[in-house]
């Protein structure tokens, strides 16, 4: 499974890589904002997108709206350092099925992926 990480934190990219690569996932790219992420999705065609909610240029909610407009079946797991109930509700209302709070445990991410 090809995974694209859209998150402005290099630390989170490393954490995702550490959690997923030993399980056989291929991390195909890392975008530091939603606008770049959308471009990379077109180019790399990932099977799964790990998406941060708070980023410069284009945030995760706007990015997700764009992703789902092009392909409603896009598989997205949203990450946030904020466990804000309103943000979670908004993310779910636009089609996000899984929302993990940073820092996440590798087993939480794997469980979210397996349930997609």
Order of alpha helices (4+ residues) and beta strands (2+ residues): beta-alpha-beta-alpha-beta-alpha-beta-alpha-beta-alpha
